Structure formats: C-alpha cells, structure tokens
Amino acid sequence: MTHSLHPLTIGIAWCLAWGERREHQFHLSILQQMREALLQGKNVPEEVRSHVEAVEQLQGIPKDYFPDKITDLKDNYPNLWEQTTRIGLVYGGATKIKGYVFESAKLPEIRGASALLDRINLIDIPAFFDEGKRTDSIKDFLKYFPDLESALIPELIVRSSGAVTIAFCPAALVDDLADAMEKRYTKETLTANSCVVGDTFRLLEIRFGLLQNKIDDTPWLEWYRQNQDNPLVKAYFDRTDVNTPEEKFQKRKNFNEIIGKLTVQFNQRRNGNDKPGSNRPSRRYPPMFETHPYLLRDDNTGALAAVQANTIPSQPWLSEPLARKRVVGLLAKRAVEPDKLPKWYTEHFTWKPESIEDWVTKFNDEFLEINHHYKEKYYRNKSSITVEAAQTLTEIGDASDGFVGYIYADGNNMGGYIQKSIQSSEQYRKFSADIFEATKNSVYIALAKHLEPHQLKNLDPDDESTHKNGEWIHPFEILLLGGDDVLIVVPANKALKIAQTIGDEFESILLEMGYQSLPSQQEAHRYKGKVPPQSHCELSTSIGVLITAYNTPIYYAKRFYDQLLKSAKKKAKDLKKYYNYHGGTVDFLTLKSVTMISSDIAKFRQEGLTMQEQEKSKPTLKLYGAPYTLHELGGLIETGEKIKQSEFPRSQLYQIRRLLEQGKQTAMLNYRYFRVRLKPENQKLLEEYFEKAWCDAKTNKGNLAPWMSLPEKDGTTTYETIWRELVELYPFIVETAEQPSQTEARLP
C-alpha cells in the first residue's frame, strides 16, 4: 500500500502515531520511516499503518459531505468516530509589534528591531520544526525543551509567514512548544511581547469543528434549527453570505472553529488572564526593564542605560535591548560583519546576533536574479556598479530633494475571507503562503518598476551614514513585510506610483493563483479618463501614503500614516457597502512641515478643508478628494503629469487653490480665466486629462472644473476637488510616459 498525502496530513499522521504521552509510543525510527515513506509515496511500516489509514480516511471525506445528524458520522466513518487520540495545535507569536519596532525614534534601531522580529518569525520558529535548518543557537535554545527536538517535523506547520505561527504537535507537548515560542522572543529581544496558546483536539474536529467529549452530545443541525433565533446562537452562527440554516451551520463547523477557539484563548492570555487548570507560567507580567530617577537612562526608550556607543557620531547611551536593535540594524544593512561588531558592544554584552538577511539582499537575490526582465528595468544599464543598501532616511530623501514617502499597506477583508472560504488546515496553509507571496512580490515588482540605483550627491558630512557622496545606493527601506502588512520608505517623487503598483500587483498575483475575480463597479470611480479594470480580485489592499521631509521624526510620521491607512480602509468598506467594490484604496497626505497638522487628519479635513453652509440650499464644498481607488489614483498621477506638461504657471496653480475657499462659482470662473490664457495645445491637455476626466457635470454636457459633484442620499450635492492635492503633489511629479501596465511580464 502506497500513500500520497498533503504535507499537513503527514504532520497529523505523525501526531497520531506519536500518541498522547510525552514519550513516543513507537520507536522514533519507526516514526521517521513512516514520514519518509509518506513523503516518497512508499509503503509505511506495519506498526503505524492504522494511524495513516485514519488520516487518509479523513482526507478522503468529500468536500461537500456534511451529516444531517451527528450520529451519521458513526455510521459512515466508524474508524474516525472511535479514534480518540488527541492532536495538539498551537497558535500565536509576537504581539504589540509596532510598540517594539517603533519604541526608538531612530531608523537604525527601528531597522534592527524589524529585522530581529523577521528573523524570529521567518527563520527561528520554523527551524524548531526542521532539524536541517537548526543553527547552533537554535540547538542550544532547544536544550531547555529537550522533548521538542525529536517531536517536531516541517509538515506540522500550518502557517509561519508572519507574526502569527500556527502548527500541529503531539498532544502532550503543546505547552512545551507554546512556552518555547514565547521564550524565543524574550531571549532574543528582551522586551518584545509575545503570546502563544495551544489546545488538543480529536481527529474529527479538524474536519467538523469542535465536538463534545462524548460526540453524541454535540449540538447539531436539529438543535441549531430550533435555537437559531436565540441572540447568542445567532451571533455565533449567523452569516451574511449564506441564507439557509444548514449552510450557516456548516460554514461554522470546520477547522476555522478550532482557530476561533484558540484565538479567544490567545486574546485572554495576551490580556493577562491565566487559563484555568493550566500549569504554564503566567504572562501577566510581560518583559520590561525598570527605570530609576537617579540612574542614567538610554536616549530613546527611557530604560536604564548600559553602554555608551562612542563610535556613533552622537555617542548615544543605550540600554541592552536598544543596543541589540542597533547591532542587528548594522548587520541587516551589511554595515558590519557578524565577527566584527563594534567594541562598544562586544566589550559589554555576551549576546551574539546571528547573520541577518536583509530585505535588500532578498530583493536582489530572490527576485531580480530570477526575473531578468525586472532586473534590467531596475538597474537600467547600471548592473556593473556596486550598489549598497541605504543607511539613513537622508540617503533615501537624497533621491527626491530631501523628501521621502512612507507607504503603509494592509489587506482588506482577510478575516472575512477566511471565515467564508477556508474550511480546512490545508486551505489555511495555502492561503497564508499565497498572501505572503503576493504581498512580497507586489512590493518587489513595484520597487523594480519605479526605482533605480541612486548616486548620492547632497549628503551632509555630519549625517550618521557610512556612505559618501558619489556612492550608489538602493533608494528604499523595507521596515515591515509579513503576512499582508507592508511598511516601506521610498523617494517621495515615486511614492504614489509605487503604492498604486503594490495594490494592482497584489490583486493580479492572487488572480493568477486562482482567487475569485469579481466584476468592477464603474460607478465606484470618479475618474472617467480611462475605462476602469473590468474586474477585481475578491482580495485587495488599502494603503496609506505620507510624503514628508526626510528629517520628520519617525514617531510623528507614524501617527499620520496610521491614520491614512485607517481612512483608506474606511473608504474600502464604504465602497464595498454601497457599490460592491472589492478593489484597493489609497489615502495620502503631503506634509511639508511638522506644524502643518497638529494630530488628527480627519479633524483637519473636516474643520479646515470642508465648507458647510448653514443654509441647506447652499452646497457643501470639500477642498480635497482623498481617499482614492487605485484606478482614481492612477488618474490623479496622470492628471498631475499633464498639468505639469501644460506649463500652467505655478503662481496661478496656487492662486486657484486659494480661490477654492471663496466658493464654487468664484473658483470655476478663475480657473476658466487662467486656462484660456494657455497655449491651445496645452488647453487641450487640461480639457482631456482634467476637465473631461474628472469634472463632467452629472445632469448636462458641461463640466464643473475644478469641482466634482457628489450626490448625497438626502438629495443634496457635495462638491469636491482634486486641485488642492494636485498642487501639493506638483513638486513631486516627474514628467514621464511610464505608466504601470497590466501587460508587463508576469512572474513565472
């Protein structure tokens, strides 16, 4: 008898064959023979054949099978019904990630914190399960948990591509694995928060959700039909995408119900609550470093200082957690070698960071070297020069007159999709891997399309950078990239194009992977200059983009790009609700000085950029157009390029912006006056790419330039304009015919 099973199914068979005790019930060599046989499609040892057959039977249950009565499982699958061996499942990872990464206000420490978490998430934790990838550090660490060394195999991992790891394990080792994962974060970072929980489940529960200890007592379909109007039952089972009670019940009773139970336990433990009856150490007191009013503190976090970094130009005092971030940041940017750490660190600390593979190296080795089309596009005949990673925001800003763009992206409706479409551990594993690959490759494609190596020219000698004018750098910084989250820093003049490409490519890659395509709703877009895409992927991203000076404090910038992302997500929810639009959205802000806005973007727009007359007969004027759909953002970029090409005098651009506040008619009259003074060919550019594209009237053949009409549900009309944002973007617009194309060579 030969077997060909999904990797996760091999992992489940491993757990069954291991048994419920800490010590494996069969000799370890038998278990290893079983795993090798299943991987190669060969015969398994006789001793474990019944366990493999049970898992095969579970795998063979038809996708559309769902029993009307719980006892039907006993009749149809008696072996699975009688299988009582429990299987462990753990869930968790790093928490309060932004608090740890952005604890320091300086880029080198932020970079190091992000790289350290990436290494733990993407390398260390997966290495627990793969003996061939365990470094000496991991081997030494697992000595604290000796039973895990032989009990974990790669096929147990459900998800390990982001901050949250999900994995099966033998039932008796659930707490050991959860403790090991939490301890790894604390041991390496000292102060990063983490939370991991676990529980055990029967084999049938992996397919049919939570069951009672005595399966016959599990409330099933008939019980649900009788109690579906109960508020608690309704809240647990009700769904908007299905109508019948049978469908609602079936959509809930699957692998996701197990994940839901672990998520509840995760939230309880993260909040400091101990699980009743658990012997695990409490997480009620997360890692922290005390401070003292009479002792020296570090220059960023306020923790007790341990060393002065005298080789850094500012000679800051650093606590040990901050010192670790600093040296990991140096390693991530290849500023030092692992065996040549600065003396201020090696003379005071014994912790040695392992080699870190930074995102710039991954971008070059994992993407450009494989996709030669993008390599040629990125290097633009500069492949022979030596190009190094940017060290500071100053260097990135050097490529755009001292301004940078923060791009913060997050997936839309991921949780809803999981609840609706993911019903098995195999689907969960594939979905997690697909989203990570789509996120990573969309960023890589956007960087390759719109950036190129930059030669430094305006560096200040006092800057902390180790680079000098004349050297070549990669003009970007990837601060976060995991799961569906992205935070990157790029030159300001490329930020919006890169953001649009990330959103477009994320959807395109997922469509190529087989995810559902939904019709595009034309009425969701205000831009009429080009025909919108005919379809969208059911999954998309929302993006916040902040354009600001390179020396804007990072903690200050974070406050704004967080708000911009939330605003873009709200736009996506509204468009989905009113137009069934599932595509991406973008909100952006050009912050030319730190005193431009005090704190709240929404409040600034409502109070400073919205003119609402007390008389109901007069329309409301919005002096901004953000947020935008991805299609609208492309139109905004093109419109800005054409306005720059039209040689519209900058003084008149700013004058029209000031006149917007004086009312609709005044702004329209002055726009017309300034427009007719342009050359005829330049007037045509504005007519085609601004007036007809954005400002056509809803009820006649005229246009309202520079306004757009937005009918409200109460019968009134709001007039909004993109003119203010075009003027703010004007210094960052690069005249080019390059536009993101959907016909570009795709990834293999």
DAQUISUL-V654154 format. One record per run of one state. SS is the DSSP state (hx for helix, st for strand, lp for the rest). FROM is the first residue (numbers start at 0). TO is the last residue. Records with the same first field share a line. If there is no record, write none. Layout:
SS = FROM-TO + FROM-TO
This chain:
lp = 0-5 + 18-26 + 40-44 + 59-70 + 76-76 + 82-85 + 95-95 + 101-105 + 128-129 + 133-134 + 145-146 + 151-152 + 159-162 + 189-191 + 201-201 + 208-213 + 217-219 + 227-229 + 237-243 + 252-253 + 270-295 + 297-302 + 304-305 + 308-315 + 318-318 + 332-341 + 346-357 + 368-370 + 379-385 + 389-391 + 400-401 + 412-412 + 421-423 + 450-452 + 455-470 + 474-474 + 482-483 + 512-515 + 519-520 + 524-533 + 537-538 + 549-552 + 579-583 + 591-599 + 608-608 + 611-618 + 622-626 + 645-648 + 662-662 + 675-678 + 694-694 + 696-701 + 703-706 + 711-715 + 720-721 + 732-747
hx = 6-17 + 27-39 + 45-58 + 71-75 + 77-81 + 96-100 + 106-127 + 130-132 + 135-144 + 147-150 + 153-155 + 170-188 + 202-207 + 214-216 + 220-226 + 230-236 + 244-251 + 254-269 + 319-331 + 342-345 + 358-367 + 371-378 + 392-399 + 413-420 + 424-449 + 491-511 + 521-523 + 553-578 + 600-607 + 629-644 + 649-661 + 663-674 + 679-693 + 722-731
st = 86-94 + 156-158 + 163-169 + 192-200 + 296-296 + 303-303 + 306-307 + 316-317 + 386-388 + 402-411 + 453-454 + 471-473 + 475-481 + 484-490 + 516-518 + 534-536 + 539-548 + 584-590 + 609-610 + 619-621 + 627-628 + 695-695 + 702-702 + 707-710 + 716-719
